[in-house]
Amino acid sequence: MTSVLPNRAAADTGLALFDHASPAMTDYFHEHGFALLRNALSAEEVAEINAEALRLCRGDLGEIRYGWWDQDQDQDGTAAPEAESDEDVLRRFLCIHYPHKVSAAAKKALSHPRIVEALVSVIGPNVKAMQSMLFIKSEGKPGQAWHQDEFFIPTRDRSLTAVWIALDDATVENGCLWVLPGSHKRGVIYPAREQNDPRFDCTTEAFDFPYSDEDSVPVEIPAGTALIFNGYLLHRSLENSGQHGYRRALANHYMSAESLLPWRPPRSDEHMAVADYRDIVMVAGEDPYAYKGLEDLARPYSRPEKDGGCDR
């Protein structure tokens, strides 16, 4: 069954909302670069992740480092004082990368059957995951400028696919995602530059692409719904613009297991063509490169925002 979202986005663009993976959903995904899956997570599963997010932010699940560049350095974690309120704890964070490394609820969502079914329909039978991100985004927190996920996670076959799951109702006011439909089709990675826009966090901004802000569509979706989108799709989010609580979301990244992932520079004795990041989780099918083994490389860290400094 396919329905149309009953909100402003639907009125303007007719965004389709799919109840399950289907040929219609697959066709829509390939045409527009994204598709929406209703009830990807149940209300109970959403509540479980949100409850564990608080434990994660308090440091109960282990150290959360600040910034990806500190991954190999010893430093104090970001555990919250016990007296700090839950609201104040959550406001300290914009986004935590790799929650699935320490959170059972986040890891369970990574391979949720409804989501995996949709991934197989758009990627193929063999699917691996390499990253998860937990967005908190309380009121006043910034969004992220126009970008393509493939810019940050380079695949070799254009199979990179994100699953962005709303953990609160996502609205324009609290900083939902905006997408440029069809912007994935050229298969071009656009250049990126530093930006100083206070609406956005420290990440770079894609530019020099043949689309304007007026071409974009807000993706306003209820909690539990997943936005599944191609790694070449241009997208952004704006700030949580007022007293709207949180705009929490869990975003996971996947790709075809047939494709190597040159996410780190190759070793001195290794050709770039065979460089392969092996800190992955298989979620469907078989791993053609299982003989390489797996590595445990990534650690949870907090994404910097401008108020906290953008040193890299």
C-alpha positions in Angstrom: 0.0 0.0 0.0 1.2 3.5 -0.9 -0.2 6.7 0.6 0.6 10.4 0.5 1.8 12.3 3.5 -0.9 14.5 5.0 1.2 17.6 5.5 2.6 20.6 3.7 5.3 18.5 2.0 2.7 16.2 0.5 0.5 19.1 -0.6 3.4 20.7 -2.5 5.2 17.6 -3.9 3.1 14.5 -3.4 5.7 12.6 -1.3 4.8 8.9 -1.3 4.8 6.9 1.9 5.2 3.1 1.5 4.0 0.5 4.0 6.6 -2.1 3.0 9.3 -2.8 0.4 7.8 -3.3 -3.0 8.6 -2.8 -6.7 6.8 0.5 -6.5 9.0 1.7 -3.7 12.1 0.6 -5.5 11.0 2.4 -8.6 10.2 5.6 -6.6 13.6 5.4 -4.9 15.6 5.1 -8.2 13.6 7.9 -9.8 13.7 10.4 -6.9 16.7 9.3 -5.0 14.7 8.6 -1.8 11.7 6.7 -0.5 9.7 6.8 2.8 9.0 3.7 4.8 6.1 3.9 7.3 6.6 2.3 10.7 10.1 1.3 10.0 10.3 1.1 13.8 7.4 0.6 16.2 6.5 3.1 18.9 8.0 0.8 21.5 11.3 0.5 19.5 11.5 4.3 19.1 11.0 4.7 22.9 13.7 2.1 23.6 16.3 3.9 21.5 15.4 7.3 23.0 15.7 5.9 26.5 19.1 4.4 25.7 20.1 7.7 24.0 19.9 9.4 27.4 22.1 6.7 29.0 24.5 7.1 26.1 24.7 10.9 26.6 25.2 10.4 30.4 28.2 8.2 29.7 26.6 5.1 31.2 27.5 3.1 28.1 31.1 4.3 27.9 33.2 7.2 26.9 32.0 9.6 24.2 34.9 11.5 22.6 34.6 14.9 21.2 35.4 15.0 17.4 36.5 12.3 15.1 40.2 13.4 15.2 40.5 12.2 18.8 39.8 8.6 18.0 43.3 7.4 18.6 44.1 9.7 21.6 43.7 9.2 25.3 41.4 11.8 26.8 38.7 12.1 29.4 35.2 11.1 28.3 32.1 13.3 28.3 30.2 11.7 31.2 27.6 14.0 32.6 27.5 14.9 36.3 24.8 12.9 38.1 23.0 16.0 39.2 22.6 17.3 35.7 19.0 17.1 34.5 18.0 14.8 31.6 17.2 17.8 29.5 20.5 19.5 30.1 22.4 16.2 29.4 20.7 15.8 26.0 21.3 19.5 25.1 25.0 18.9 25.4 25.0 16.8 22.2 24.1 17.4 18.6 25.1 14.1 17.1 26.9 11.0 18.3 28.5 8.8 15.8 28.7 5.0 16.1 26.1 4.5 18.8 25.7 0.9 17.6 29.1 0.2 19.0 27.8 0.5 22.6 24.0 0.6 22.4 22.1 -2.7 22.0 19.0 -0.8 20.9 20.9 1.1 18.2 22.6 -2.1 17.0 19.3 -3.9 16.8 17.9 -1.1 14.6 20.9 -1.4 12.3 19.5 -4.8 11.1 15.8 -4.4 11.7 13.9 -6.8 9.4 11.6 -4.1 7.8 14.6 -1.9 7.1 16.7 -4.7 5.7 13.9 -5.8 3.4 13.8 -2.2 2.0 17.6 -2.1 1.7 17.7 -5.4 -0.3 15.1 -4.0 -2.7 17.2 -0.9 -3.5 20.8 -2.2 -3.1 20.7 -5.9 -3.8 20.9 -9.2 -1.8 24.2 -8.6 0.0 24.2 -5.5 2.2 26.7 -4.2 4.8 26.6 -1.4 7.3 29.5 0.8 8.2 28.2 3.7 10.3 25.4 4.8 12.6 24.6 8.3 13.9 22.3 9.4 16.7 21.0 12.9 16.3 19.7 14.7 19.4 19.2 18.3 18.1 17.4 20.0 20.9 16.0 23.5 20.4 18.5 26.0 19.1 20.9 23.4 17.7 22.1 23.8 14.1 21.5 21.6 11.1 23.9 20.5 8.4 24.5 22.3 5.1 23.9 20.8 1.7 25.9 17.7 1.2 26.0 14.2 -0.3 26.8 11.3 2.0 29.0 9.8 -0.7 31.4 12.8 -0.3 32.2 11.4 3.2 31.8 7.7 2.6 33.2 6.7 -0.8 31.9 3.6 -2.4 32.9 2.3 -5.8 29.5 1.3 -7.2 27.1 4.2 -6.1 25.4 1.8 -3.7 25.7 4.0 -0.6 22.3 4.2 1.0 21.2 6.1 4.2 18.3 5.1 6.4 17.3 8.2 8.5 14.7 7.1 11.1 12.7 9.8 12.9 12.7 9.3 16.7 10.5 12.4 17.1 8.0 13.8 14.7 10.2 15.7 12.2 8.9 19.1 11.1 10.2 22.2 9.4 10.1 24.0 12.8 12.3 21.4 14.6 14.8 21.0 11.7 13.6 18.1 9.5 15.6 17.0 6.5 15.2 18.8 3.1 16.0 16.9 -0.1 16.6 17.9 -3.8 14.7 15.2 -5.6 16.5 13.6 -8.5 19.8 15.2 -7.6 21.4 11.7 -7.3 20.9 10.9 -11.0 24.0 12.5 -12.5 26.3 10.5 -10.2 28.5 13.5 -9.7 30.2 14.4 -6.4 30.0 18.2 -6.1 32.8 20.3 -4.5 32.6 21.3 -0.9 33.8 24.4 1.0 34.0 25.6 4.6 30.9 27.6 5.6 30.2 30.1 8.5 26.4 30.0 8.4 25.2 29.9 12.0 22.3 27.7 10.9 24.7 24.8 10.3 27.2 22.7 12.2 30.9 22.5 11.4 30.7 20.2 8.4 31.4 21.6 4.9 28.9 22.7 2.3 28.4 21.3 -1.2 28.2 24.0 -3.9 28.2 24.5 -7.7 25.4 22.1 -8.3 22.5 22.8 -10.8 19.8 23.2 -8.2 18.5 25.9 -6.0 17.1 26.0 -2.5 13.7 26.6 -4.1 13.9 23.1 -5.7 14.1 21.4 -2.3 11.4 19.5 -0.4 10.9 19.3 3.4 10.6 15.7 4.6 8.1 16.1 7.5 7.5 12.6 8.9 6.2 11.0 12.1 8.4 9.2 14.6 9.2 5.7 13.4 9.1 6.5 9.7 12.4 6.1 7.8 13.7 8.2 5.0 15.8 5.9 2.8 18.0 7.8 0.3 20.8 7.4 -2.1 24.4 8.5 -1.2 24.5 11.0 -4.1 21.3 12.8 -3.1 21.8 16.4 -2.0 20.2 17.0 1.3 20.4 19.3 4.3 18.7 20.2 7.5 18.1 23.6 9.2 18.3 24.5 12.9 15.7 23.5 15.5 14.3 27.0 15.4 12.7 27.4 18.8 11.0 25.8 21.8 10.1 22.6 19.9 11.8 20.0 22.1 14.1 17.6 20.3 14.4 16.4 16.8 16.0 13.0 17.5 16.9 10.7 14.7 18.9 7.5 14.0 20.8 7.6 10.7 22.5 4.4 9.5 24.6 3.9 6.4 24.8 0.9 4.1 26.2 -0.3 0.8 26.5 -3.3 -1.4 28.8 -6.0 0.2 30.3 -6.5 -3.3 31.8 -3.1 -3.2 35.1 -2.4 -1.4 35.1 0.7 0.9 38.3 2.8 0.6 37.4 4.8 3.7 40.9 5.1 5.0 44.2 5.6 3.1 45.7 2.3 1.9 48.7 0.8 3.6 52.1 1.6 2.0 52.1 -1.9 0.5 48.5 -1.8 -0.6 47.0 -0.5 -3.9 44.0 1.9 -3.6 42.0 -0.5 -5.8 41.9 -3.1 -3.0 41.8 -0.8 0.1 38.8 -1.9 2.2 37.4 -0.6 5.5 36.5 -3.7 7.4 34.7 -2.3 10.5 31.4 -3.4 9.1 28.2 -5.2 10.1 26.6 -7.6 7.5 22.8 -7.1 7.6 21.8 -9.2 4.6 23.2 -12.0 2.4 26.8 -13.0 2.2 30.1 -11.1 2.5 32.3 -11.8 -0.6 35.3 -10.4 1.3 34.8 -12.4 4.5 38.3 -13.8 4.0 39.6 -10.4 4.9 38.2 -10.7 8.4 36.6 -7.9 10.5 38.2 -5.0 12.5 37.0 -3.0 15.4 38.2 0.5 14.5 35.6 3.1 15.2 34.6 4.5 18.6 31.6 6.7 19.6 32.3 10.4 19.3 30.3 13.6 19.5 30.1 15.8 16.3 31.4 19.3 16.9 29.1 22.3 16.5 30.2 25.9 16.0 29.6 26.9 19.6 32.0 24.2 20.7 34.7 25.0 18.1 35.4 23.5 14.8 39.1 22.6 15.1 40.0 19.6 13.0 
